[in-house]
Amino acid sequence: MSGTVELVGVTKRFGSHLAVDAISFGIGSGEFFSLLGPSGCGKSTTLRMLSGFEAPDEGTIRIAGQDMADVPPYRRPTNIVFQRWALFPHMSVEANVAFGLEAEGRPRAEIRSRVGDALALVGLSGFAARKPGQLSGGQMQRVALARALVKRPKVLLLDEPLSALDLKLRHQMQIELKRIQQEIGTTFVFVTHDQGEALAMSDKVAVMNAGRVEQIASPQELYDAPATRFVAGFIGHANLLPVTVEGAADGAANGLAMVRLGDLHFAAAVRETSIGDMPSGEAILALRFERVRIGAGPAAEAAGAAGAGVARATGVVRQMIFGGASVQYVVGLDAAPVEITAEQPHGAGAPVFAQGTPVTLSWEPADGRLFKA
């Protein structure tokens, strides 16, 4: 049970605002678990309830099997790393890390040993005598992490700790955080609005929206099999296209339905949890940018490269967005008053399509996923 976390029907209100709406889930011991969602979704409030800085209005929180009701923050088996490092500027790195242990009255020899181990863990063994003002942002974040870990919490709570770092340093710290978590085996609960962070580091991710949990799954499952329209649009980049479901396709047993988009008719995947057995009606097709193939028009030229059942559409490039490793093309369709974005890797002989170029788009039936409108 060490390091396990359980929330059952947890609700939090601030006046008339429902910040967290009856959420229930569990976090396994030793997991790197992320709470992911847009600003105001309830993720930081959930973290503060885990830490004891906020009390739930309803529901139960258990950590390592113990009900946390009426347990103050300083008595919980947790520690927290904040977005801002909150280091004592007049103290050395060593003194900052040792502060919590000294407050507990630990023996000096134990404090020295544990502080040395914590600084070694975060790669700052040679920085013990420095003051925070002599450190970079990434180094200060490592000190804050060492200060939290030195007390050996069963659960480490991290409230957007990388958001103040520049992009390259943030990526480096993602790798370091995951390495540290795997090395020590402590349960990490990480709050972020950055899907890249959550997907890169987590064993499990809870996607939150408007105070509720939309889906909990591994990063790959969230990306490949989103359970709701919100998750499909929030994780990665997806075209969300308004379509009409016309009925079951020949492959209905394989979860396919026939849909119409303007004058286009093609098959798409049905996810039971989102669209049920609806035989017809308005729906949203989620189609990831990178699943859309793009080639020179007209459609007949691309037909030979496409398999049976592949959707094909012609259009004109309205915008080309160069992103370094990849290029995005915003294409206005000929057969429907919508735009579809296609993304392809840059280089390796891939053609480049300028604005105004006629192109053909194609995608497999399984690449699109239907949700209720």
C-alpha positions as CSV (number, residue, x, y, z in Angstrom):
1,M,0.0,0.0,0.0
2,S,3.0,2.3,0.3
3,G,2.6,5.3,-2.0
4,T,-0.9,4.3,-3.2
5,V,-3.4,7.2,-3.6
6,E,-7.2,6.8,-3.8
7,L,-9.8,9.5,-4.4
8,V,-13.5,8.5,-4.0
9,G,-16.2,10.9,-5.0
10,V,-14.0,14.0,-4.3
11,T,-15.8,17.3,-4.8
12,K,-14.6,20.9,-4.1
13,R,-16.5,24.1,-4.4
14,F,-15.4,27.7,-4.2
15,G,-18.6,29.6,-3.5
16,S,-20.9,28.8,-6.5
17,H,-18.0,27.6,-8.6
18,L,-17.7,23.8,-8.8
19,A,-13.9,23.3,-9.2
20,V,-13.8,19.5,-8.8
21,D,-16.8,17.4,-9.6
22,A,-17.1,14.0,-7.8
23,I,-13.8,12.5,-9.2
24,S,-12.8,9.0,-8.4
25,F,-9.5,7.2,-9.3
26,G,-6.6,5.4,-7.9
27,I,-2.8,5.8,-8.3
28,G,-0.6,2.8,-7.9
29,S,2.5,2.8,-5.7
30,G,5.6,3.9,-7.7
31,E,3.6,5.3,-10.6
32,F,4.4,8.5,-12.4
33,F,0.8,9.9,-12.6
34,S,-0.1,13.1,-14.3
35,L,-3.1,15.4,-14.0
36,L,-3.4,17.1,-17.4
37,G,-5.9,19.7,-18.6
38,P,-6.4,23.3,-19.5
39,S,-6.3,26.2,-17.0
40,G,-9.3,26.0,-14.6
41,C,-10.0,22.3,-15.1
42,G,-9.4,21.4,-11.4
43,K,-6.0,19.7,-11.6
44,S,-4.2,22.1,-9.2
45,T,-7.1,22.0,-6.8
46,T,-6.9,18.2,-6.8
47,L,-3.2,18.4,-6.0
48,R,-3.8,20.8,-3.2
49,M,-6.5,18.5,-1.7
50,L,-3.9,15.7,-1.8
51,S,-1.4,17.9,0.0
52,G,-3.9,19.0,2.6
53,F,-3.8,22.7,1.7
54,E,-7.4,22.4,0.6
55,A,-10.1,20.2,2.1
56,P,-12.7,18.4,-0.1
57,D,-16.3,19.3,0.5
58,E,-17.3,15.7,-0.3
59,G,-15.6,12.4,-0.8
60,T,-12.6,10.6,0.6
61,I,-8.8,10.8,0.0
62,R,-6.6,7.9,1.1
63,I,-2.9,7.7,1.0
64,A,-1.2,4.4,1.7
65,G,-4.5,3.1,3.0
66,Q,-5.0,6.0,5.5
67,D,-8.0,8.4,5.3
68,M,-6.5,11.9,5.0
69,A,-9.6,13.6,6.6
70,D,-8.4,16.0,9.3
71,V,-4.7,15.1,8.7
72,P,-2.8,18.4,8.3
73,P,-0.3,19.0,5.5
74,Y,2.8,18.5,7.7
75,R,1.6,15.1,8.9
76,R,0.8,13.7,5.5
77,P,3.2,11.3,3.8
78,T,3.6,13.8,0.9
79,N,5.8,16.6,-0.1
80,I,5.3,19.2,-2.8
81,V,7.4,21.0,-5.5
82,F,5.8,24.2,-6.6
83,Q,6.0,26.1,-9.9
84,R,8.2,28.7,-8.3
85,W,11.1,27.2,-6.4
86,A,10.6,29.1,-3.1
87,L,14.2,28.7,-2.0
88,F,15.6,30.7,0.9
89,P,17.9,33.2,-0.9
90,H,20.2,33.8,2.1
91,M,20.9,30.0,2.6
92,S,23.2,27.8,0.8
93,V,22.0,24.9,-1.4
94,E,22.9,22.5,1.4
95,A,21.0,24.5,4.0
96,N,17.9,24.8,1.8
97,V,17.8,21.0,1.2
98,A,18.5,20.3,4.9
99,F,15.8,22.7,6.2
100,G,13.0,20.2,6.6
101,L,15.2,17.6,8.3
102,E,16.5,20.2,10.7
103,A,12.9,21.3,11.5
104,E,12.3,17.6,12.4
105,G,15.3,17.6,14.8
106,R,17.2,14.9,12.9
107,P,20.7,14.1,14.0
108,R,23.4,16.1,12.2
109,A,25.1,13.0,10.8
110,E,21.9,11.8,9.3
111,I,21.1,15.2,7.8
112,R,24.5,15.4,6.2
113,S,24.2,11.9,4.7
114,R,20.7,12.4,3.4
115,V,21.4,15.8,2.0
116,G,24.4,14.5,0.2
117,D,22.4,11.6,-1.3
118,A,19.6,14.0,-2.4
119,L,22.1,16.4,-4.1
120,A,23.8,13.4,-5.8
121,L,20.4,12.2,-7.1
122,V,19.7,15.5,-8.8
123,G,23.2,16.0,-10.1
124,L,24.2,18.9,-7.8
125,S,26.9,17.3,-5.5
126,G,29.4,20.1,-6.3
127,F,26.9,22.9,-5.6
128,A,26.3,22.5,-1.8
129,A,27.9,25.8,-0.8
130,R,26.3,28.0,-3.5
131,K,23.5,30.4,-2.9
132,P,20.3,30.2,-5.0
133,G,21.3,33.5,-6.7
134,Q,24.4,31.7,-8.1
135,L,22.3,29.0,-9.9
136,S,20.5,28.8,-13.2
137,G,16.7,28.2,-13.3
138,G,17.2,24.5,-14.0
139,Q,19.6,24.1,-11.0
140,M,17.2,25.9,-8.7
141,Q,14.5,23.5,-9.8
142,R,16.8,20.6,-8.9
143,V,17.4,22.1,-5.5
144,A,13.7,22.3,-4.9
145,L,13.3,18.7,-6.0
146,A,16.1,17.6,-3.7
147,R,14.6,19.5,-0.8
148,A,11.3,17.6,-1.3
149,L,12.9,14.2,-1.8
150,V,15.2,14.4,1.1
151,K,12.3,13.9,3.5
152,R,11.5,10.6,1.7
153,P,7.8,11.2,1.1
154,K,5.6,8.3,0.0
155,V,4.0,10.6,-2.6
156,L,5.7,13.5,-4.3
157,L,3.4,16.2,-5.6
158,L,4.6,18.4,-8.4
159,D,2.6,21.5,-9.4
160,E,3.7,22.5,-12.9
161,P,7.4,22.6,-11.7
162,L,8.9,23.0,-15.2
163,S,6.6,25.8,-16.6
164,A,9.1,28.6,-15.8
165,L,12.0,27.0,-17.7
166,D,12.9,27.6,-21.3
167,L,11.9,24.9,-23.9
168,K,15.3,23.1,-24.2
169,L,15.9,23.1,-20.4
170,R,12.3,21.9,-19.9
171,H,12.9,18.9,-22.1
172,Q,16.2,18.1,-20.3
173,M,14.4,18.2,-16.9
174,Q,11.6,15.9,-18.2
175,I,14.3,13.3,-18.8
176,E,15.8,13.9,-15.4
177,L,12.5,13.8,-13.6
178,K,11.6,10.5,-15.1
179,R,15.1,9.1,-14.4
180,I,14.9,10.1,-10.7
181,Q,11.4,8.7,-10.3
182,Q,12.4,5.4,-11.7
183,E,15.6,5.3,-9.6
184,I,13.9,5.9,-6.3
185,G,10.5,4.4,-7.0
186,T,8.5,7.1,-5.2
187,T,5.0,7.8,-6.4
188,F,4.9,11.1,-8.4
189,V,1.7,13.1,-9.0
190,F,2.5,15.7,-11.6
191,V,0.2,18.6,-12.6
192,T,0.6,20.2,-16.0
193,H,-1.3,21.8,-18.9
194,D,1.5,20.7,-21.3
195,Q,0.5,17.5,-23.0
196,G,4.1,16.9,-24.2
197,E,5.3,16.8,-20.6
198,A,2.5,14.4,-19.6
199,L,3.0,12.1,-22.6
200,A,6.8,12.0,-22.2
201,M,7.0,11.2,-18.5
202,S,3.9,9.5,-17.3
203,D,2.9,5.9,-16.7
204,K,-0.7,7.0,-16.5
205,V,-2.4,10.3,-17.3
206,A,-5.8,11.7,-16.1
207,V,-7.2,14.2,-18.6
208,M,-9.4,16.7,-16.7
209,N,-11.9,19.1,-18.1
210,A,-14.3,21.4,-16.2
211,G,-13.7,19.6,-12.9
212,R,-14.2,16.1,-14.2
213,V,-11.9,13.3,-15.3
214,E,-12.5,12.6,-19.0
215,Q,-10.2,9.6,-19.3
216,I,-7.4,7.9,-17.5
217,A,-5.0,5.8,-19.6
218,S,-1.4,5.3,-20.7
219,P,0.0,8.1,-22.9
220,Q,-0.2,5.8,-26.0
221,E,-3.8,4.8,-25.3
222,L,-4.8,8.4,-24.8
223,Y,-3.3,9.3,-28.2
224,D,-4.4,6.3,-30.2
225,A,-7.8,5.7,-28.6
226,P,-9.3,8.9,-27.0
227,A,-12.5,8.1,-25.2
228,T,-14.1,11.5,-25.6
229,R,-14.2,14.3,-28.1
230,F,-12.4,16.6,-25.6
231,V,-9.5,14.2,-25.2
232,A,-9.3,13.7,-29.0
233,G,-9.0,17.5,-29.5
234,F,-6.7,18.1,-26.5
235,I,-4.1,15.4,-26.9
236,G,-2.0,15.9,-30.0
237,H,-3.4,17.8,-33.0
238,A,-6.6,16.7,-34.7
239,N,-9.0,18.0,-37.3
240,L,-12.5,18.0,-35.7
241,L,-14.8,17.7,-38.7
242,P,-18.6,17.9,-38.7
243,V,-20.0,14.9,-40.5
244,T,-23.3,13.0,-40.9
245,V,-23.4,9.3,-40.0
246,E,-25.4,7.6,-42.7
247,G,-25.4,4.0,-41.4
248,A,-23.3,1.0,-40.9
249,A,-20.5,0.3,-43.4
250,D,-19.7,-3.1,-44.8
251,G,-17.2,-3.4,-42.1
252,A,-19.7,-2.7,-39.3
253,A,-18.5,-5.7,-37.4
254,N,-15.1,-4.0,-37.3
255,G,-16.6,-0.8,-35.9
256,L,-17.0,1.1,-39.1
257,A,-19.8,3.5,-40.2
258,M,-20.4,5.4,-43.4
259,V,-20.2,9.1,-43.1
260,R,-20.8,12.2,-45.3
261,L,-18.7,15.4,-45.3
262,G,-20.2,17.7,-47.9
263,D,-20.1,15.6,-51.1
264,L,-17.6,13.1,-49.7
265,H,-18.7,9.7,-48.6
266,F,-16.3,7.4,-46.7
267,A,-16.0,5.0,-43.8
268,A,-14.8,5.9,-40.3
269,A,-14.3,4.1,-37.0
270,V,-17.0,4.1,-34.3
271,R,-16.0,4.1,-30.7
272,E,-18.8,2.6,-28.7
273,T,-18.2,4.7,-25.6
274,S,-18.6,7.9,-27.5
275,I,-21.2,7.3,-30.2
276,G,-23.1,4.1,-29.1
277,D,-25.2,2.4,-31.7
278,M,-26.3,5.6,-33.3
279,P,-27.2,4.5,-36.9
280,S,-27.4,8.1,-38.3
281,G,-27.1,11.7,-37.2
282,E,-24.7,14.5,-36.7
283,A,-21.2,13.6,-35.4
284,I,-17.7,14.8,-35.1
285,L,-14.8,13.1,-36.9
286,A,-11.5,13.4,-35.1
287,L,-8.7,13.0,-37.7
288,R,-5.1,13.5,-36.5
289,F,-2.9,15.8,-38.7
290,E,-0.2,13.2,-39.2
291,R,-2.7,10.5,-40.4
292,V,-3.7,12.6,-43.4
293,R,-1.5,11.9,-46.4
294,I,-1.0,14.7,-48.9
295,G,0.1,14.4,-52.5
296,A,-0.1,16.2,-55.8
297,G,-3.7,16.4,-57.3
298,P,-5.8,15.2,-58.9
299,A,-7.3,12.3,-56.9
300,A,-6.7,9.8,-59.7
301,E,-2.9,10.2,-59.3
302,A,-3.0,9.2,-55.7
303,A,-5.5,6.4,-56.1
304,G,-2.9,3.8,-56.9
305,A,-1.1,4.4,-53.6
306,A,-4.2,4.1,-51.6
307,G,-5.8,0.9,-50.3
308,A,-9.5,-0.2,-50.5
309,G,-11.8,1.9,-48.4
310,V,-9.4,4.8,-48.2
311,A,-11.0,8.3,-48.1
312,R,-9.8,10.7,-50.8
313,A,-10.4,14.4,-51.2
314,T,-9.0,17.1,-53.4
315,G,-8.4,20.7,-52.4
316,V,-6.1,23.7,-52.5
317,V,-3.3,24.6,-50.0
318,R,-4.4,27.7,-48.2
319,Q,-1.5,27.8,-45.7
320,M,1.9,26.1,-45.3
321,I,3.3,26.1,-41.8
322,F,7.0,25.1,-41.5
323,G,7.8,23.6,-38.1
324,G,11.3,22.3,-38.6
325,A,10.9,18.6,-38.2
326,S,7.5,18.7,-39.9
327,V,5.4,20.8,-42.3
328,Q,1.7,21.4,-41.8
329,Y,-0.6,22.2,-44.7
330,V,-4.1,23.7,-44.2
331,V,-6.1,22.6,-47.2
332,G,-9.5,23.9,-48.2
333,L,-11.6,21.0,-49.6
334,D,-13.3,21.1,-53.0
335,A,-16.2,18.9,-51.9
336,A,-17.0,20.6,-48.5
337,P,-16.8,24.0,-46.9
338,V,-14.1,22.9,-44.4
339,E,-10.4,22.9,-44.0
340,I,-8.3,19.9,-43.2
341,T,-4.7,20.1,-41.8
342,A,-2.2,17.5,-43.0
343,E,1.2,17.1,-41.4
344,Q,4.2,15.4,-42.9
345,P,7.9,15.0,-42.0
346,H,10.2,17.6,-43.4
347,G,13.0,16.4,-45.6
348,A,13.9,12.9,-46.9
349,G,12.6,13.8,-50.4
350,A,9.2,14.8,-49.2
351,P,7.6,17.3,-51.7
352,V,6.8,20.8,-50.6
353,F,3.4,22.3,-51.6
354,A,3.2,26.1,-51.8
355,Q,0.1,28.1,-51.0
356,G,-2.4,27.8,-53.8
357,T,-1.2,24.3,-55.0
358,P,-4.0,21.8,-55.8
359,V,-3.4,18.6,-53.7
360,T,-5.0,15.3,-52.9
361,L,-5.6,14.2,-49.3
362,S,-6.3,10.6,-48.2
363,W,-6.6,8.6,-45.0
364,E,-7.6,5.1,-43.8
365,P,-11.0,4.4,-42.3
366,A,-9.4,3.5,-38.9
367,D,-7.5,6.8,-38.8
368,G,-10.7,8.8,-38.2
369,R,-12.7,8.4,-34.9
370,L,-16.3,9.4,-34.5
371,F,-17.8,11.2,-31.5
372,K,-21.2,12.6,-30.8
373,A,-21.6,16.2,-31.9
